[in-house]
Amino acid sequence: MLTSRFALAAALGTTAATAQAETSGTTTDAWTLLEQIKVTEIITETSYEVKKSYPGDLQELGRDIEISGYAVPMYPGSEITELLLVSDMGLCPLCGNSEHGANLQIVLAEPITQLDETKRIVLRGDLAPVLDPETWQAAIMRNAKIILQ
């Protein structure tokens, strides 16, 4: 059995921007919330399973939360509906860094036609757990809107 922090929730360097939401008078940092997700991979001769442990109520804490980072479209096309967001370009898993850091799938509330992949963006949306027992992906942001580009 292998126990590991989820790659999505790797510790961030000091260059990562703060992404926060107000929850019951307290501030929740989105990347820190994602960092708290624990993943356990269970491999046997006949089965494979990924168990995920979430901090508190992820859906409640992650509702209407802001997060910032660098984004690339998940799929080619003239309309962009899904993004892959990383906290810091130096931690990008798409850049060949084997020790990649946090990344998050983003589903936009409305398609966009342009995205500058070299600039940090800020999004607001709802974090939700990914409960599929065959993937290490542990969270997704849905209904996201770009609020600063």
Secondary structure, 3 states (H helix, E strand, C coil): CEEEECHHHCCCCCCCCCCEEEECCEEEEHHHHHHCCEEEEEECCCCEEEEEECCCCHHHHCCCEEEEEEEEECCCCCCEEEEEEECCHHHCHHHCCCCCCCEEEEEEEEEECCCCCCCCEEEEEEEEECCCCCCCCCEEEEEEEEEEC
